[in-house]
Amino acid sequence: MDKIDIDLMGRQYSVSVKADEKETLLAAVTLVDERMRKLANKSTSGGETLALMAALDIANEFVTHQRAGGLDLPDYRRRINLLGERFEQALAKQEKLF
């Protein structure tokens, strides 16, 4: 694990991250920071309340996207497994021919 310093709303934080996840974490930090700044312009809240509002806003977008036919990983996994089973059945039938 690596340690990196991040900045959210002008405050520095030190966080641990796996080397292969660093780029994704930095993108997430940018998203959260931008969302917090956007909400700060519309609200008198700050600190923890602002972070909570940003988290709820981002989570709401994620769930809305997921329910609207967005990325539904369990469904994709189920479909991939089903396709794999069908593929194996088709191969088994082919092997019997030879």
N, C-alpha and C positions, 0 to 999 in steps of 0.2 A: 504494500500500500504506500502510495505517495501522499504527502501533505501539500496542499496548495492553499493560497490565500485568495479569498473571494471578497467582493465588495457588494453589499446590498444597501441601497439608500445611503451611501456614504460611510457605512460602518464596515469595518474589516472583520472577517471571520476566517479561521483556519479550519479546513476540513480534510478528512482522509478520503482518498479515492483510488480505485484500482487504475493502473496505468492505461488500460484499454478503455476505460470509461471516462477519462478526463475530458475529452472533447464534448461528450454528451452532457456531462455535469456543467461545463462552462456554458453550453447553450441553455440549459435549464436556469442557471444563475441569471443569464441575460433576460430570459423570459420573465422570471420572478421580479427582477429589478425593474424592468420596464412596466410591468403590471402594477407594482407597488407605487411607482412614480405617477402613473396615470391615475390611480385611485387617490393618491395624496393630493392631487390637484383638485379633486372633487369633494374632498372630505377634510374635516378638521381632526380626524383621528390620526394617530401616529403609532409607531413602535409595534407592539404585539398585536394590537387591533388591526392595524393596516396589513400586517403579515397574514393574519387570519382571513381578512377580507380578500386578499390576493389569492391565497390558497383555495378558498371557496370558489372564487371566480374561475380559476384555472380548472379546478375539479369539475365545476359545472359544465364548462366547455367540453372537457374530456367525455363526461357521461352523455351529454347531448349528442356528441359526435358518434359515440359508441352505439347509442340507441337509434340513431338515424341511418344505420347501415354502415357505419364506419368500421374501424378495426375491432373485430370480435374474435380474439385469439382462441378461446375455447371452441368456437364453432369452426374456425379454420383448421384447428388441430383434428377435430372430429372428422371433417371432410377429407383431410389428407390421409388420415388413418383408413377411412373407408375406401378411398381410391387405391391405397396401397394393398388392401385386402383383395379388391377386385383385380388388381394387376397380378397379384400372386395366384389367384384362381385361374386367370386367363393363361398364365405361364404354365401352371400345372396341367391344364388341358392340352397345351401345345406339346409338352414333354411326353404325354401319353401317346401322341401321334407318331413319335419316332421311336 
